[in-house]
Amino acid sequence: MRNLKYLIVIAVIILLTSCASKSFTKSPVDDYVKKLSDEKSYSIILYDMDVEGTFFKTYKHQYKIISVTDSIPSANVTRWYEVSKDFFRAHENDMGMAIVTKTEDGKVSKVASPPGYANYVGNNRYGYWNNSGGSSFWVFYGQYALMRDLLGWGSYRVGRNTWNDYDRNYRRSSKPYYGAKTSTGARTFGTRSTFAKKTNPSSTWNQKMTARRSRNSSRYSTSGSRSRSSRGFGK
């Protein structure tokens, strides 16, 4: 009995020590903000996420860093970083979005926004608003055309009305912007959006979520079949 109590006490101490050490884990994003201090502008995009373990979980992030040097845009996908549970939860809905941006006036923002919205769209150095067919959308100049691919836009076009809504109602009040709701009820941007899935189609997070939905669907289907089978046998 004494041995059992001793083991329980040891387990509790280990658990509390583990939780305490993780709660004080420094965010890798803060390190990147320091490393990129000489860059005029940049975006740190939450490229992928993962959770490992069952009882003792490890939370991980992977980032995509976009910057412009001598008018040449470039992107770098980082290695995986372990992050604290609190930091992971704070950005659980932000995959595919810029979670840190720096504008050319030196301002660094840690408010989540669609990639490119905070520091490139609306900036006349990088492009212009093209009016066509009664609508207006953002176009990058030729030397920055690669920026579309780096930001993961694909066929997506930033409409002026959409960006104005972000600029006036979200950026100025430091609130994250996930865009309008789609026909499925999901937001245009963020972890569960189609945009995020297209930005990184082979992401670890999406693969795990797809596998989980498949297992749940299979269990439901099997349970339903058994239930119908049981009712039929009883007739």
C-alpha positions as a printed NumPy array, in Angstrom:
array([[  0.   ,   0.   ,   0.   ],
       [  2.853,   2.348,   0.894],
       [  4.573,   1.563,  -2.406],
       [  1.37 ,   2.423,  -4.288],
       [  1.066,   5.788,  -2.511],
       [  4.725,   6.478,  -3.193],
       [  4.291,   5.765,  -6.905],
       [  1.225,   8.008,  -7.073],
       [  3.12 ,  10.895,  -5.443],
       [  6.041,  10.447,  -7.841],
       [  3.646,  10.384, -10.828],
       [  1.952,  13.592,  -9.663],
       [  5.327,  15.331,  -9.213],
       [  6.443,  14.283, -12.695],
       [  3.156,  15.481, -14.192],
       [  3.313,  18.863, -12.456],
       [  6.968,  19.319, -13.402],
       [  6.209,  18.472, -17.019],
       [  3.294,  20.907, -17.158],
       [  5.311,  23.669, -15.501],
       [  8.23 ,  23.285, -17.895],
       [  5.972,  23.353, -20.933],
       [  4.051,  26.426, -19.727],
       [  7.27 ,  28.442, -19.801],
       [  8.401,  27.239, -23.23 ],
       [  9.381,  30.246, -25.298],
       [  7.524,  30.635, -28.561],
       [  9.683,  29.967, -31.64 ],
       [  7.791,  32.812, -33.306],
       [  9.369,  35.254, -30.844],
       [ 12.796,  33.962, -31.849],
       [ 11.982,  34.531, -35.513],
       [ 10.825,  38.073, -34.812],
       [ 14.308,  38.745, -33.423],
       [ 16.089,  36.96 , -36.268],
       [ 14.093,  38.914, -38.85 ],
       [ 14.54 ,  42.308, -37.202],
       [ 16.615,  43.593, -40.146],
       [ 13.949,  42.662, -42.708],
       [ 11.795,  45.566, -43.886],
       [  8.693,  43.397, -44.076],
       [  7.782,  39.754, -43.632],
       [  4.988,  37.321, -42.872],
       [  5.181,  34.278, -40.606],
       [  2.473,  31.873, -41.729],
       [  1.295,  28.922, -39.65 ],
       [  2.007,  26.292, -42.289],
       [  1.162,  23.093, -40.396],
       [  0.281,  21.757, -36.932],
       [  0.47 ,  18.458, -35.109],
       [ -0.284,  16.876, -31.744],
       [  1.62 ,  13.768, -30.703],
       [  1.03 ,  11.446, -27.777],
       [ -2.022,  10.232, -25.875],
       [ -1.557,  10.913, -22.154],
       [  1.418,  13.252, -22.419],
       [  0.888,  15.336, -25.521],
       [  3.451,  17.243, -27.543],
       [  2.25 ,  20.253, -29.538],
       [  4.102,  21.199, -32.7  ],
       [  4.117,  23.968, -35.306],
       [  5.71 ,  24.442, -38.698],
       [  5.975,  27.888, -40.277],
       [  6.351,  29.442, -43.691],
       [  8.278,  32.708, -43.705],
       [  7.826,  35.128, -46.587],
       [ 10.039,  38.165, -47.09 ],
       [ 11.195,  40.51 , -49.857],
       [ 14.908,  41.233, -50.37 ],
       [ 16.038,  43.626, -53.1  ],
       [ 12.543,  43.457, -54.66 ],
       [ 12.745,  39.655, -54.852],
       [ 10.113,  37.757, -52.824],
       [ 11.131,  34.47 , -51.247],
       [  9.666,  31.854, -48.919],
       [ 11.143,  29.387, -46.488],
       [  9.332,  26.513, -44.761],
       [ 10.858,  25.922, -41.341],
       [ 11.466,  22.705, -39.468],
       [  8.965,  21.509, -36.878],
       [  9.01 ,  23.271, -33.502],
       [  7.563,  22.162, -30.204],
       [  5.279,  24.836, -28.755],
       [  3.396,  25.2  , -25.495],
       [ -0.168,  23.969, -25.196],
       [ -1.381,  27.53 , -24.603],
       [  0.346,  28.851, -27.724],
       [ -1.004,  25.945, -29.769],
       [ -4.559,  26.532, -28.552],
       [ -4.263,  30.256, -29.217],
       [ -3.59 ,  29.541, -32.901],
       [ -5.557,  26.343, -33.393],
       [ -7.876,  28.086, -35.869],
       [ -5.113,  29.95 , -37.718],
       [ -3.462,  27.391, -39.986],
       [ -2.74 ,  28.894, -43.405],
       [ -2.849,  32.409, -41.961],
       [ -0.136,  34.92 , -41.137],
       [  0.204,  34.919, -37.35 ],
       [  2.964,  37.551, -37.37 ],
       [  3.511,  40.335, -39.902],
       [  5.857,  43.265, -40.211],
       [  5.074,  46.26 , -42.407],
       [  7.584,  48.588, -44.014],
       [  7.031,  51.201, -41.326],
       [  8.504,  48.736, -38.816],
       [  5.258,  47.739, -37.112],
       [  5.05 ,  44.101, -36.023],
       [  1.595,  42.609, -35.542],
       [  0.774,  39.274, -33.898],
       [ -2.883,  39.347, -34.908],
       [ -3.834,  36.555, -37.321],
       [ -4.768,  37.653, -40.829],
       [ -5.049,  36.115, -44.321],
       [ -1.575,  35.844, -45.909],
       [ -0.62 ,  39.082, -47.641],
       [ -3.488,  41.159, -46.299],
       [ -1.56 ,  42.995, -43.591],
       [  1.56 ,  44.058, -45.465],
       [  1.34 ,  43.519, -49.24 ],
       [ -2.254,  43.992, -50.396],
       [ -3.124,  47.673, -50.605],
       [  0.554,  48.666, -50.68 ],
       [  1.227,  50.535, -53.93 ],
       [  4.831,  49.394, -53.916],
       [  3.75 ,  45.835, -54.65 ],
       [  0.703,  46.191, -56.873],
       [ -2.569,  47.953, -57.612],
       [ -6.343,  47.556, -57.622],
       [ -7.557,  46.423, -61.022],
       [-11.111,  47.427, -61.945],
       [-12.711,  44.96 , -64.313],
       [-16.301,  43.987, -65.023],
       [-17.687,  46.082, -62.21 ],
       [-15.392,  44.555, -59.582],
       [-12.005,  45.497, -58.197],
       [ -9.295,  43.017, -57.188],
       [ -5.633,  43.131, -56.224],
       [ -2.889,  42.554, -58.822],
       [  0.832,  42.311, -58.047],
       [  3.323,  44.05 , -60.317],
       [  5.307,  41.788, -62.604],
       [  8.409,  41.619, -60.392],
       [  6.23 ,  40.543, -57.463],
       [  3.994,  38.138, -59.402],
       [  5.637,  35.205, -57.619],
       [  4.124,  36.513, -54.404],
       [  0.755,  34.971, -55.303],
       [  2.211,  31.469, -55.261],
       [  4.313,  32.091, -52.166],
       [  1.251,  33.309, -50.274],
       [ -0.672,  30.244, -51.403],
       [ -3.391,  32.157, -53.192],
       [ -3.666,  29.888, -56.236],
       [ -6.784,  30.995, -58.093],
       [ -7.948,  33.12 , -55.154],
       [ -8.347,  36.854, -55.839],
       [ -8.488,  39.533, -53.156],
       [-11.513,  41.717, -53.795],
       [-11.288,  45.348, -52.77 ],
       [-14.506,  45.225, -50.758],
       [-13.256,  42.206, -48.833],
       [ -9.915,  43.827, -48.062],
       [-11.61 ,  47.101, -47.066],
       [-13.772,  45.152, -44.615],
       [-10.627,  43.619, -43.129],
       [ -8.768,  46.936, -43.01 ],
       [-11.534,  49.002, -41.455],
       [-13.255,  46.547, -39.143],
       [-10.506,  44.142, -38.1  ],
       [ -6.948,  45.374, -38.629],
       [ -7.567,  48.757, -37.055],
       [ -9.153,  47.119, -34.007],
       [ -6.505,  44.344, -33.819],
       [ -8.944,  41.485, -34.322],
       [ -8.19 ,  38.306, -36.324],
       [ -9.932,  38.156, -39.691],
       [-11.278,  34.867, -41.085],
       [-13.309,  36.303, -43.937],
       [-16.934,  35.747, -44.819],
       [-18.75 ,  32.464, -44.292],
       [-18.887,  30.132, -47.284],
       [-21.901,  28.128, -48.468],
       [-20.876,  25.296, -46.106],
       [-20.85 ,  27.594, -43.094],
       [-17.05 ,  27.58 , -42.77 ],
       [-14.933,  30.719, -42.917],
       [-12.922,  31.691, -45.994],
       [ -9.644,  31.501, -44.049],
       [ -8.334,  29.532, -41.103],
       [ -7.644,  25.91 , -40.198],
       [-10.896,  24.386, -41.44 ],
       [-11.119,  26.461, -44.606],
       [-10.704,  25.259, -48.172],
       [ -8.067,  27.964, -48.577],
       [ -5.861,  26.38 , -45.888],
       [ -6.247,  22.921, -47.419],
       [ -5.187,  24.212, -50.829],
       [ -2.262,  26.134, -49.335],
       [ -0.766,  22.933, -47.911],
       [ -2.734,  19.951, -49.269],
       [ -0.354,  17.373, -47.79 ],
       [ -0.285,  18.892, -44.316],
       [  0.06 ,  16.527, -41.367],
       [ -2.884,  18.176, -39.602],
       [ -5.294,  17.745, -42.517],
       [ -4.229,  14.148, -43.114],
       [ -4.884,  13.284, -39.486],
       [ -8.246,  15.047, -39.483],
       [ -9.253,  13.234, -42.684],
       [ -8.211,   9.887, -41.188],
       [-10.151,  10.639, -37.994],
       [-13.306,  11.543, -39.906],
       [-12.936,   8.371, -41.95 ],
       [-12.669,   6.235, -38.79 ],
       [-15.659,   7.944, -37.197],
       [-17.694,   7.479, -40.372],
       [-16.714,   3.814, -40.509],
       [-17.702,   3.274, -36.88 ],
       [-21.047,   4.98 , -37.434],
       [-21.698,   2.905, -40.536],
       [-20.784,  -0.347, -38.74 ],
       [-22.904,   0.572, -35.727],
       [-25.863,   1.391, -37.971],
       [-25.518,  -1.899, -39.849],
       [-25.435,  -3.883, -36.614],
       [-28.483,  -2.055, -35.322],
       [-30.484,  -2.741, -38.491],
       [-29.303,  -6.309, -38.504],
       [-30.429,  -6.822, -34.907],
       [-33.872,  -5.383, -35.595],
       [-34.263,  -7.616, -38.627],
       [-33.292, -10.722, -36.647],
       [-35.872,  -9.961, -34.011],
       [-38.775,  -9.887, -36.477]])
